[in-house]
Amino acid sequence: MKGKIMKLRYIFCGITSCLFLGISSCSLDYDPVDTYSDVTEGMTDTGEKVVFKNKAAVVGHLTTIYNQMRDRQEHWYVDLLLIADSHADNAYAGTTGAEVLPFENNSIEGSNSVMERDWNRYMEDVARANILICNIDAVTDNALTTTERAQYKAEAKIFRAMVMFDMVRLWGDFPVITTVADDITSDNIDEVYPQYFPAQNTELEAYQQIEKDLLDAVLYAPDNTAGNKTLFTKSVARTLLAKIYAEKPLRDYAKVIRYCDEVKADGFDLVEDFNDLFGMNTAGTDAKMRNTKESILEAQFTPGAGNWCTWMFGRDLVNWNTNFTWAKWVTPSRDLINAFKKEGDEVRFKESVVYYDCKWSNYYPSDNYPFMYKCRSANSSIIKYRYADVLLLKAEALIMQDTPDLDGAADIIDEVRERAKLGALSASTRSNKNAMLNALLKERRLELAFEGQRWFDLVRLDKVEEVMNAVYAKDSGRKAQVYAFDKTSYRLPIPQSVIDANDKIHQNPGY
């Protein structure tokens, strides 16, 4: 028992130290920590602790979940782009720092600080969702209706599923936590202690929990609202269902097609002008559009709201020189730029890459340096899911199903290409499954560049070794490859600090 108490003290002290460090220094890890208070938390007449004492407390907590998605951009957006684009062939790390360069040269280890931050932040996200899911039914306030209870719980389940989906694709096996740990005391330590140090679940078990959450949520979540794409709606649940059924543990292409079609039926479509998704208004003072018919889920940043991601990747077009004195993450690679040029894809290229003068020359001459351009101001929305992704996922399912529908897939790809003012696929491509799969991958690469998709596309379709082991030789600007990619590369290392704290957590093979 003494050892358990000491371990808990050690972990608590570590967490506390991190909090103080985050508050006292300028760091990507900074985040205001919301805590329970007598406003949200109460006691019954019998002295029993109540997590949410009324409807207002529940709504307030749900708001913190939405704020989690919007404001904690470092793990679900900044780091995810580092992994999905710089760890793939779309981008370089951008700097030579020890925390980011390993994603470019394939030398990531369990000591990597980005991995540690992301694991901890994702776990915090899950915990916050669990608090609402596990406690909302105990709220005695009659102002909270049965319909509202079901809806709020559904929204929290969609958030939890979204977080777990990112986690399982990054790490494979991880602890799937769906409960809230009890307060630990000397009297209950033997019973409660294991709750704080759970075992890993398998990748399949993780996907099964995600599936369960989404199937529950799609019944009660709010409908798609054309004027508000910030909500965890039925359409978000359907998008995620389409995505999880494309992954190996649950692979069912008929269900991928079904849920892609249901998203279409919810009213989504491609916008006519690609610039509407990422552009600025004519005055250059705000985002051009929000809540487009293509956007399924987006984090919105109106003037003064503060999307700081733009200066992690480039410069803020509203405040031109803000934080533009140091090299940026996720620098477009020569291989991606050449892919755009080879295809003659000027429409998507000019919305994805922009050139500026800068003071560094890590990868390109400083007087003509390319930057990621899909986030370009503090007012730019971050689009988590959009219909083009869903549409191309349907094309993938049509190609990969037992009886391929190559013409149907080609028609979808051509629809996406038409918006980019590109010609239709050739007859020879349309008639060959392998050629169609390559065309699909190329289209997803160009359409969804710098949207956190490329690495996961390669993993899902078993293309990591083929693509990534070849890119270093043809991309003259990429830092030298440290380790070759193999089947163990499909999952990233679990943070060593997590393994040290919990002997039930085991490192992924290859690390």
FIFI-893275 format. One record per residue (C-alpha): residue in three letters; x, y, z. Coordinates in nm, 2 decimals, padded with zeros to 4 digits. Layout:
! FIFI-893275
<r ALA,<X,Y,Z>>
...
This chain:
! FIFI-893275
<r MET,<00.00,00.00,00.00>>
<r LYS,<00.28,00.24,00.09>>
<r GLY,<00.43,00.19,-00.26>>
<r LYS,<00.09,00.27,-00.42>>
<r ILE,<00.05,00.59,-00.22>>
<r MET,<00.41,00.70,-00.31>>
<r LYS,<00.34,00.63,-00.68>>
<r LEU,<00.03,00.84,-00.67>>
<r ARG,<00.21,01.12,-00.49>>
<r TYR,<00.48,01.11,-00.76>>
<r ILE,<00.23,01.13,-01.04>>
<r PHE,<00.03,01.40,-00.88>>
<r CYS,<00.35,01.61,-00.82>>
<r GLY,<00.45,01.56,-01.19>>
<r ILE,<00.11,01.67,-01.31>>
<r THR,<00.12,01.97,-01.07>>
<r SER,<00.46,02.07,-01.19>>
<r CYS,<00.35,02.05,-01.55>>
<r LEU,<00.06,02.28,-01.48>>
<r PHE,<00.27,02.54,-01.32>>
<r LEU,<00.53,02.52,-01.59>>
<r GLY,<00.26,02.56,-01.85>>
<r ILE,<00.12,02.87,-01.68>>
<r SER,<00.45,03.04,-01.61>>
<r SER,<00.62,03.00,-01.94>>
<r CYS,<00.54,03.05,-02.31>>
<r SER,<00.47,02.71,-02.44>>
<r LEU,<00.24,02.52,-02.67>>
<r ASP,<00.14,02.32,-02.37>>
<r TYR,<-00.03,02.62,-02.20>>
<r ASP,<-00.40,02.56,-02.14>>
<r PRO,<-00.63,02.71,-01.88>>
<r VAL,<-00.74,02.43,-01.65>>
<r ASP,<-01.11,02.42,-01.57>>
<r THR,<-01.19,02.28,-01.23>>
<r TYR,<-01.51,02.19,-01.04>>
<r SER,<-01.64,02.44,-00.80>>
<r ASP,<-01.95,02.50,-00.59>>
<r VAL,<-02.11,02.64,-00.90>>
<r THR,<-02.10,02.30,-01.08>>
<r GLU,<-02.06,02.06,-00.79>>
<r GLY,<-02.29,02.01,-00.49>>
<r MET,<-02.38,01.78,-00.21>>
<r THR,<-02.71,01.60,-00.13>>
<r ASP,<-02.88,01.62,00.20>>
<r THR,<-02.71,01.30,00.29>>
<r GLY,<-02.37,01.43,00.22>>
<r GLU,<-02.33,01.25,-00.12>>
<r LYS,<-02.12,01.43,-00.38>>
<r VAL,<-02.31,01.55,-00.68>>
<r VAL,<-02.10,01.63,-01.00>>
<r PHE,<-02.37,01.84,-01.17>>
<r LYS,<-02.62,02.00,-00.94>>
<r ASN,<-02.84,02.14,-01.21>>
<r LYS,<-02.90,02.18,-01.59>>
<r ALA,<-02.68,02.49,-01.60>>
<r ALA,<-02.39,02.29,-01.47>>
<r VAL,<-02.43,02.03,-01.74>>
<r VAL,<-02.46,02.29,-02.02>>
<r GLY,<-02.15,02.46,-01.88>>
<r HIS,<-01.95,02.13,-01.89>>
<r LEU,<-02.07,02.06,-02.24>>
<r THR,<-01.94,02.40,-02.33>>
<r THR,<-01.60,02.31,-02.20>>
<r ILE,<-01.60,02.01,-02.42>>
<r TYR,<-01.67,02.22,-02.73>>
<r ASN,<-01.40,02.47,-02.61>>
<r GLN,<-01.17,02.17,-02.58>>
<r MET,<-01.21,02.11,-02.95>>
<r ARG,<-01.17,02.47,-03.04>>
<r ASP,<-00.90,02.61,-02.81>>
<r ARG,<-00.66,02.32,-02.74>>
<r GLN,<-00.53,02.32,-03.10>>
<r GLU,<-00.18,02.18,-03.03>>
<r HIS,<-00.27,01.81,-03.02>>
<r TRP,<-00.58,01.78,-03.24>>
<r TYR,<-00.45,02.01,-03.51>>
<r VAL,<-00.09,02.13,-03.49>>
<r ASP,<00.06,01.80,-03.38>>
<r LEU,<-00.18,01.60,-03.60>>
<r LEU,<-00.06,01.79,-03.91>>
<r LEU,<00.30,01.72,-03.81>>
<r ILE,<00.22,01.35,-03.79>>
<r ALA,<00.00,01.33,-04.09>>
<r ASP,<00.19,01.55,-04.33>>
<r SER,<00.55,01.57,-04.21>>
<r HIS,<00.57,01.21,-04.12>>
<r ALA,<00.43,01.14,-04.47>>
<r ASP,<00.56,01.28,-04.79>>
<r ASN,<00.36,01.60,-04.80>>
<r ALA,<00.59,01.81,-04.58>>
<r TYR,<00.91,01.86,-04.39>>
<r ALA,<00.92,01.91,-04.02>>
<r GLY,<01.00,02.27,-04.08>>
<r THR,<01.25,02.31,-03.80>>
<r THR,<01.55,02.10,-03.69>>
<r GLY,<01.43,02.08,-03.33>>
<r ALA,<01.46,01.74,-03.16>>
<r GLU,<01.09,01.72,-03.09>>
<r VAL,<00.98,01.75,-03.46>>
<r LEU,<01.27,01.64,-03.69>>
<r PRO,<01.21,01.27,-03.60>>
<r PHE,<00.87,01.28,-03.77>>
<r GLU,<01.05,01.38,-04.10>>
<r ASN,<01.34,01.14,-04.08>>
<r ASN,<01.16,00.85,-03.91>>
<r SER,<01.34,00.83,-03.58>>
<r ILE,<01.05,00.89,-03.34>>
<r GLU,<01.11,00.74,-02.99>>
<r GLY,<00.90,00.70,-02.68>>
<r SER,<01.09,01.00,-02.52>>
<r ASN,<00.95,01.24,-02.79>>
<r SER,<00.78,01.53,-02.62>>
<r VAL,<00.51,01.57,-02.89>>
<r MET,<00.40,01.21,-02.83>>
<r GLU,<00.39,01.27,-02.46>>
<r ARG,<00.18,01.59,-02.49>>
<r ASP,<-00.06,01.43,-02.73>>
<r TRP,<-00.12,01.12,-02.53>>
<r ASN,<-00.19,01.32,-02.21>>
<r ARG,<-00.41,01.57,-02.39>>
<r TYR,<-00.62,01.31,-02.56>>
<r MET,<-00.66,01.13,-02.23>>
<r GLU,<-00.78,01.46,-02.07>>
<r ASP,<-01.03,01.50,-02.36>>
<r VAL,<-01.17,01.15,-02.29>>
<r ALA,<-01.19,01.22,-01.92>>
<r ARG,<-01.38,01.54,-01.97>>
<r ALA,<-01.63,01.36,-02.20>>
<r ASN,<-01.67,01.07,-01.95>>
<r ILE,<-01.76,01.31,-01.67>>
<r LEU,<-02.07,01.42,-01.86>>
<r ILE,<-02.16,01.08,-02.00>>
<r CYS,<-02.13,00.90,-01.67>>
<r ASN,<-02.31,01.17,-01.45>>
<r ILE,<-02.58,01.34,-01.66>>
<r ASP,<-02.84,01.08,-01.57>>
<r ALA,<-02.80,01.15,-01.20>>
<r VAL,<-02.89,01.51,-01.24>>
<r THR,<-03.22,01.57,-01.05>>
<r ASP,<-03.30,01.91,-01.20>>
<r ASN,<-03.64,01.88,-01.37>>
<r ALA,<-03.54,02.16,-01.61>>
<r LEU,<-03.32,01.90,-01.78>>
<r THR,<-03.55,01.71,-02.01>>
<r THR,<-03.52,01.35,-02.12>>
<r THR,<-03.46,01.47,-02.47>>
<r GLU,<-03.18,01.71,-02.36>>
<r ARG,<-03.01,01.44,-02.15>>
<r ALA,<-03.00,01.21,-02.46>>
<r GLN,<-02.87,01.49,-02.69>>
<r TYR,<-02.60,01.61,-02.45>>
<r LYS,<-02.48,01.26,-02.39>>
<r ALA,<-02.48,01.19,-02.76>>
<r GLU,<-02.27,01.51,-02.83>>
<r ALA,<-02.02,01.40,-02.56>>
<r LYS,<-02.00,01.05,-02.71>>
<r ILE,<-01.92,01.19,-03.05>>
<r PHE,<-01.64,01.39,-02.90>>
<r ARG,<-01.51,01.08,-02.72>>
<r ALA,<-01.53,00.88,-03.03>>
<r MET,<-01.35,01.14,-03.23>>
<r VAL,<-01.07,01.16,-02.98>>
<r MET,<-01.04,00.78,-02.95>>
<r PHE,<-01.03,00.75,-03.33>>
<r ASP,<-00.73,00.97,-03.35>>
<r MET,<-00.57,00.77,-03.06>>
<r VAL,<-00.62,00.43,-03.21>>
<r ARG,<-00.49,00.54,-03.54>>
<r LEU,<-00.18,00.68,-03.37>>
<r TRP,<-00.10,00.41,-03.12>>
<r GLY,<-00.32,00.11,-03.18>>
<r ASP,<-00.37,-00.05,-02.84>>
<r PHE,<-00.44,00.20,-02.56>>
<r PRO,<-00.66,00.21,-02.24>>
<r VAL,<-01.02,00.26,-02.35>>
<r ILE,<-01.16,00.44,-02.05>>
<r THR,<-01.54,00.50,-02.03>>
<r THR,<-01.58,00.56,-01.66>>
<r VAL,<-01.47,00.82,-01.40>>
<r ALA,<-01.23,00.70,-01.14>>
<r ASP,<-01.35,00.72,-00.78>>
<r ASP,<-01.17,00.94,-00.53>>
<r ILE,<-00.89,00.74,-00.37>>
<r THR,<-00.85,00.70,00.00>>
<r SER,<-00.65,00.48,00.24>>
<r ASP,<-00.97,00.28,00.29>>
<r ASN,<-01.04,00.20,-00.07>>
<r ILE,<-00.70,00.22,-00.23>>
<r ASP,<-00.68,-00.15,-00.32>>
<r GLU,<-01.01,-00.13,-00.51>>
<r VAL,<-00.97,00.21,-00.67>>
<r TYR,<-00.60,00.21,-00.74>>
<r PRO,<-00.63,00.00,-01.06>>
<r GLN,<-00.87,00.26,-01.20>>
<r TYR,<-00.59,00.51,-01.22>>
<r PHE,<-00.36,00.26,-01.40>>
<r PRO,<-00.57,00.08,-01.65>>
<r ALA,<-00.45,-00.19,-01.89>>
<r GLN,<-00.43,-00.14,-02.26>>
<r ASN,<-00.73,-00.25,-02.47>>
<r THR,<-00.67,-00.40,-02.81>>
<r GLU,<-00.71,-00.20,-03.13>>
<r LEU,<-01.02,-00.40,-03.21>>
<r GLU,<-01.17,-00.32,-02.87>>
<r ALA,<-01.10,00.05,-02.92>>
<r TYR,<-01.28,00.04,-03.25>>
<r GLN,<-01.57,-00.15,-03.11>>
<r GLN,<-01.61,00.12,-02.84>>
<r ILE,<-01.59,00.40,-03.10>>
<r GLU,<-01.85,00.22,-03.31>>
<r LYS,<-02.08,00.18,-03.00>>
<r ASP,<-02.05,00.54,-02.91>>
<r LEU,<-02.13,00.66,-03.26>>
<r LEU,<-02.42,00.42,-03.32>>
<r ASP,<-02.57,00.54,-02.99>>
<r ALA,<-02.50,00.91,-03.07>>
<r VAL,<-02.65,00.90,-03.42>>
<r LEU,<-02.99,00.84,-03.27>>
<r TYR,<-02.99,01.14,-03.04>>
<r ALA,<-02.74,01.40,-03.16>>
<r PRO,<-02.87,01.72,-03.31>>
<r ASP,<-02.94,01.73,-03.69>>
<r ASN,<-02.71,01.91,-03.93>>
<r THR,<-02.76,02.28,-03.90>>
<r ALA,<-02.66,02.47,-04.21>>
<r GLY,<-02.57,02.79,-04.01>>
<r ASN,<-02.37,02.62,-03.74>>
<r LYS,<-02.10,02.36,-03.83>>
<r THR,<-01.94,02.37,-03.49>>
<r LEU,<-02.18,02.11,-03.34>>
<r PHE,<-02.13,01.74,-03.28>>
<r THR,<-02.42,01.64,-03.50>>
<r LYS,<-02.57,01.32,-03.65>>
<r SER,<-02.37,01.41,-03.96>>
<r VAL,<-02.04,01.42,-03.77>>
<r ALA,<-02.13,01.07,-03.63>>
<r ARG,<-02.21,00.94,-03.98>>
<r THR,<-01.88,01.08,-04.11>>
<r LEU,<-01.69,00.90,-03.83>>
<r LEU,<-01.88,00.58,-03.89>>
<r ALA,<-01.78,00.59,-04.26>>
<r LYS,<-01.42,00.64,-04.15>>
<r ILE,<-01.40,00.37,-03.90>>
<r TYR,<-01.56,00.11,-04.13>>
<r ALA,<-01.28,00.18,-04.38>>
<r GLU,<-01.02,00.08,-04.12>>
<r LYS,<-00.89,-00.28,-04.10>>
<r PRO,<-01.04,-00.39,-03.77>>
<r LEU,<-01.40,-00.31,-03.87>>
<r ARG,<-01.36,-00.30,-04.24>>
<r ASP,<-01.70,-00.31,-04.41>>
<r TYR,<-01.71,-00.12,-04.74>>
<r ALA,<-02.09,-00.16,-04.78>>
<r LYS,<-02.12,00.04,-04.45>>
<r VAL,<-01.87,00.30,-04.57>>
<r ILE,<-02.08,00.36,-04.88>>
<r ARG,<-02.40,00.36,-04.67>>
<r TYR,<-02.28,00.63,-04.43>>
<r CYS,<-02.12,00.84,-04.70>>
<r ASP,<-02.45,00.84,-04.88>>
<r GLU,<-02.63,00.94,-04.55>>
<r VAL,<-02.39,01.23,-04.51>>
<r LYS,<-02.48,01.34,-04.87>>
<r ALA,<-02.85,01.31,-04.78>>
<r ASP,<-02.80,01.54,-04.48>>
<r GLY,<-02.74,01.82,-04.73>>
<r PHE,<-02.37,01.83,-04.78>>
<r ASP,<-02.20,01.89,-05.12>>
<r LEU,<-01.89,02.04,-05.27>>
<r VAL,<-01.87,02.42,-05.28>>
<r GLU,<-01.82,02.55,-05.63>>
<r ASP,<-01.51,02.75,-05.55>>
<r PHE,<-01.23,02.58,-05.36>>
<r ASN,<-01.12,02.92,-05.23>>
<r ASP,<-01.45,02.95,-05.03>>
<r LEU,<-01.31,02.68,-04.79>>
<r PHE,<-00.99,02.86,-04.69>>
<r GLY,<-00.98,03.21,-04.84>>
<r MET,<-01.00,03.55,-04.69>>
<r ASN,<-01.26,03.82,-04.75>>
<r THR,<-01.18,04.09,-05.01>>
<r ALA,<-01.06,04.34,-04.74>>
<r GLY,<-00.83,04.08,-04.59>>
<r THR,<-00.98,04.12,-04.24>>
<r ASP,<-01.17,03.80,-04.19>>
<r ALA,<-01.23,03.45,-04.32>>
<r LYS,<-01.41,03.45,-04.66>>
<r MET,<-01.68,03.20,-04.55>>
<r ARG,<-01.78,02.99,-04.25>>
<r ASN,<-02.04,02.71,-04.24>>
<r THR,<-02.02,02.62,-04.61>>
<r LYS,<-02.23,02.33,-04.75>>
<r GLU,<-01.90,02.13,-04.76>>
<r SER,<-01.80,02.17,-04.40>>
<r ILE,<-01.92,01.90,-04.17>>
<r LEU,<-01.73,02.00,-03.85>>
<r GLU,<-01.52,02.31,-03.80>>
<r ALA,<-01.37,02.51,-03.52>>
<r GLN,<-01.45,02.87,-03.58>>
<r PHE,<-01.25,03.17,-03.48>>
<r THR,<-01.43,03.50,-03.53>>
<r PRO,<-01.23,03.83,-03.50>>
<r GLY,<-01.08,03.84,-03.16>>
<r ALA,<-01.13,03.46,-03.09>>
<r GLY,<-00.76,03.37,-03.16>>
<r ASN,<-00.67,03.09,-03.39>>
<r TRP,<-00.30,03.09,-03.32>>
<r CYS,<-00.23,02.79,-03.55>>
<r THR,<-00.16,03.02,-03.85>>
<r TRP,<00.17,03.14,-03.71>>
<r MET,<00.28,02.79,-03.63>>
<r PHE,<00.27,02.72,-04.01>>
<r GLY,<00.31,03.06,-04.17>>
<r ARG,<00.19,03.41,-04.10>>
<r ASP,<-00.13,03.58,-03.99>>
<r LEU,<-00.26,03.77,-04.29>>
<r VAL,<-00.45,04.01,-04.06>>
<r ASN,<-00.15,04.08,-03.84>>
<r TRP,<00.12,04.03,-04.10>>
<r ASN,<00.43,04.02,-03.88>>
<r THR,<00.29,03.84,-03.58>>
<r ASN,<00.52,03.56,-03.46>>
<r PHE,<00.71,03.55,-03.79>>
<r THR,<01.06,03.56,-03.65>>
<r TRP,<01.12,03.18,-03.63>>
<r ALA,<01.10,02.88,-03.86>>
<r LYS,<00.76,02.71,-03.90>>
<r TRP,<00.63,02.36,-03.86>>
<r VAL,<00.50,02.16,-04.16>>
<r THR,<00.68,02.31,-04.45>>
<r PRO,<00.55,02.19,-04.79>>
<r SER,<00.78,01.93,-04.94>>
<r ARG,<00.93,01.94,-05.29>>
<r ASP,<00.76,01.61,-05.36>>
<r LEU,<00.42,01.75,-05.29>>
<r ILE,<00.49,02.07,-05.48>>
<r ASN,<00.60,01.86,-05.78>>
<r ALA,<00.29,01.65,-05.75>>
<r PHE,<00.07,01.96,-05.78>>
<r LYS,<00.28,02.09,-06.08>>
<r LYS,<00.28,01.75,-06.26>>
<r GLU,<-00.09,01.74,-06.24>>
<r GLY,<-00.13,02.10,-06.35>>
<r ASP,<-00.33,02.16,-06.03>>
<r GLU,<-00.31,02.54,-05.99>>
<r VAL,<-00.65,02.58,-05.81>>
<r ARG,<-00.56,02.36,-05.51>>
<r PHE,<-00.19,02.45,-05.52>>
<r LYS,<-00.25,02.82,-05.46>>
<r GLU,<-00.49,02.74,-05.17>>
<r SER,<-00.24,02.50,-05.01>>
<r VAL,<00.10,02.66,-05.06>>
<r VAL,<00.22,03.02,-05.05>>
<r TYR,<00.57,03.17,-05.08>>
<r TYR,<00.71,03.45,-04.86>>
<r ASP,<01.05,03.60,-04.79>>
<r CYS,<01.17,03.49,-04.44>>
<r LYS,<01.48,03.50,-04.22>>
<r TRP,<01.56,03.13,-04.23>>
<r SER,<01.67,02.88,-04.50>>
<r ASN,<01.63,02.54,-04.34>>
<r TYR,<01.48,02.38,-04.65>>
<r TYR,<01.45,02.65,-04.92>>
<r PRO,<01.62,02.98,-05.00>>
<r SER,<01.49,03.24,-04.76>>
<r ASP,<01.38,03.48,-05.04>>
<r ASN,<01.13,03.22,-05.18>>
<r TYR,<01.02,03.00,-04.90>>
<r PRO,<00.70,02.80,-04.92>>
<r PHE,<00.45,02.77,-04.63>>
<r MET,<00.14,02.57,-04.56>>
<r TYR,<-00.15,02.80,-04.65>>
<r LYS,<-00.48,02.64,-04.55>>
<r CYS,<-00.48,02.83,-04.22>>
<r ARG,<-00.40,03.19,-04.29>>
<r SER,<-00.53,03.41,-04.02>>
<r ALA,<-00.64,03.42,-03.66>>
<r ASN,<-01.00,03.42,-03.80>>
<r SER,<-00.96,03.12,-04.02>>
<r SER,<-01.18,02.82,-03.94>>
<r ILE,<-01.01,02.48,-03.89>>
<r ILE,<-01.22,02.23,-04.08>>
<r LYS,<-01.20,01.89,-03.90>>
<r TYR,<-01.42,01.70,-04.15>>
<r ARG,<-01.55,01.81,-04.49>>
<r TYR,<-01.76,01.65,-04.76>>
<r ALA,<-01.47,01.61,-05.02>>
<r ASP,<-01.31,01.37,-04.78>>
<r VAL,<-01.63,01.17,-04.74>>
<r LEU,<-01.69,01.17,-05.12>>
<r LEU,<-01.34,01.04,-05.19>>
<r LEU,<-01.38,00.78,-04.91>>
<r LYS,<-01.68,00.65,-05.09>>
<r ALA,<-01.47,00.62,-05.41>>
<r GLU,<-01.22,00.42,-05.21>>
<r ALA,<-01.49,00.18,-05.09>>
<r LEU,<-01.62,00.14,-05.45>>
<r ILE,<-01.27,00.05,-05.57>>
<r MET,<-01.18,-00.18,-05.28>>
<r GLN,<-01.51,-00.37,-05.23>>
<r ASP,<-01.53,-00.74,-05.33>>
<r THR,<-01.69,-00.64,-05.66>>
<r PRO,<-01.53,-00.31,-05.76>>
<r ASP,<-01.73,-00.04,-05.92>>
<r LEU,<-01.45,00.14,-06.10>>
<r ASP,<-01.68,00.36,-06.31>>
<r GLY,<-01.87,00.48,-06.00>>
<r ALA,<-01.54,00.56,-05.83>>
<r ALA,<-01.40,00.73,-06.13>>
<r ASP,<-01.71,00.95,-06.16>>
<r ILE,<-01.66,01.06,-05.80>>
<r ILE,<-01.29,01.14,-05.85>>
<r ASP,<-01.38,01.33,-06.17>>
<r GLU,<-01.63,01.54,-05.98>>
<r VAL,<-01.36,01.64,-05.74>>
<r ARG,<-01.12,01.70,-06.02>>
<r GLU,<-01.37,01.91,-06.22>>
<r ARG,<-01.38,02.16,-05.93>>
<r ALA,<-01.01,02.18,-05.95>>
<r LYS,<-01.04,02.25,-06.32>>
<r LEU,<-00.87,01.93,-06.41>>
<r GLY,<-00.96,01.68,-06.68>>
<r ALA,<-01.13,01.35,-06.63>>
<r LEU,<-00.95,01.03,-06.57>>
<r SER,<-00.84,00.84,-06.87>>
<r ALA,<-01.02,00.53,-07.00>>
<r SER,<-00.72,00.32,-06.92>>
<r THR,<-00.71,00.44,-06.56>>
<r ARG,<-01.09,00.38,-06.52>>
<r SER,<-01.06,00.02,-06.63>>
<r ASN,<-00.78,-00.09,-06.40>>
<r LYS,<-00.82,-00.14,-06.02>>
<r ASN,<-00.46,-00.07,-05.93>>
<r ALA,<-00.45,00.24,-06.15>>
<r MET,<-00.78,00.36,-05.99>>
<r LEU,<-00.64,00.31,-05.64>>
<r ASN,<-00.33,00.51,-05.73>>
<r ALA,<-00.56,00.78,-05.88>>
<r LEU,<-00.76,00.79,-05.56>>
<r LEU,<-00.46,00.82,-05.34>>
<r LYS,<-00.32,01.10,-05.56>>
<r GLU,<-00.65,01.28,-05.56>>
<r ARG,<-00.68,01.26,-05.18>>
<r ARG,<-00.33,01.38,-05.15>>
<r LEU,<-00.39,01.70,-05.36>>
<r GLU,<-00.74,01.77,-05.23>>
<r LEU,<-00.67,01.72,-04.86>>
<r ALA,<-00.31,01.83,-04.83>>
<r PHE,<-00.24,01.98,-04.49>>
<r GLU,<-00.57,01.86,-04.35>>
<r GLY,<-00.43,01.57,-04.14>>
<r GLN,<-00.51,01.29,-04.38>>
<r ARG,<-00.20,01.17,-04.58>>
<r TRP,<-00.03,00.95,-04.32>>
<r PHE,<-00.35,00.78,-04.23>>
<r ASP,<-00.44,00.72,-04.59>>
<r LEU,<-00.11,00.54,-04.64>>
<r VAL,<-00.15,00.33,-04.33>>
<r ARG,<-00.51,00.24,-04.41>>
<r LEU,<-00.42,00.12,-04.76>>
<r ASP,<-00.09,-00.05,-04.67>>
<r LYS,<00.11,00.20,-04.87>>
<r VAL,<00.36,00.32,-04.61>>
<r GLU,<00.66,00.12,-04.71>>
<r GLU,<00.60,00.16,-05.08>>
<r VAL,<00.56,00.54,-05.06>>
<r MET,<00.78,00.65,-04.77>>
<r ASN,<01.09,00.44,-04.83>>
<r ALA,<01.10,00.58,-05.19>>
<r VAL,<01.04,00.94,-05.11>>
<r TYR,<01.39,01.02,-04.96>>
<r ALA,<01.57,00.94,-05.28>>
<r LYS,<01.34,01.16,-05.50>>
<r ASP,<01.30,01.45,-05.26>>
<r SER,<01.63,01.63,-05.25>>
<r GLY,<01.53,01.85,-04.96>>
<r ARG,<01.42,01.59,-04.71>>
<r LYS,<01.64,01.51,-04.42>>
<r ALA,<01.82,01.18,-04.44>>
<r GLN,<01.61,00.88,-04.34>>
<r VAL,<01.72,00.72,-04.01>>
<r TYR,<01.52,00.40,-04.01>>
<r ALA,<01.34,00.23,-04.29>>
<r PHE,<00.96,00.20,-04.27>>
<r ASP,<00.82,-00.14,-04.21>>
<r LYS,<00.50,-00.29,-04.06>>
<r THR,<00.60,-00.18,-03.72>>
<r SER,<00.60,00.18,-03.84>>
<r TYR,<00.22,00.19,-03.88>>
<r ARG,<00.18,00.27,-03.51>>
<r LEU,<00.38,00.54,-03.33>>
<r PRO,<00.56,00.49,-03.00>>
<r ILE,<00.37,00.52,-02.67>>
<r PRO,<00.53,00.78,-02.45>>
<r GLN,<00.79,00.63,-02.22>>
<r SER,<00.67,00.84,-01.93>>
<r VAL,<00.33,00.66,-01.96>>
<r ILE,<00.50,00.32,-01.96>>
<r ASP,<00.71,00.42,-01.66>>
<r ALA,<00.40,00.52,-01.46>>
<r ASN,<00.19,00.22,-01.55>>
<r ASP,<00.34,-00.13,-01.59>>
<r LYS,<00.02,-00.24,-01.77>>
<r ILE,<00.11,-00.03,-02.07>>
<r HIS,<00.35,-00.19,-02.32>>
<r GLN,<00.55,-00.03,-02.59>>
<r ASN,<00.45,-00.08,-02.95>>
<r PRO,<00.68,-00.32,-03.15>>
<r GLY,<00.97,-00.16,-03.32>>
<r TYR,<01.04,00.11,-03.06>>
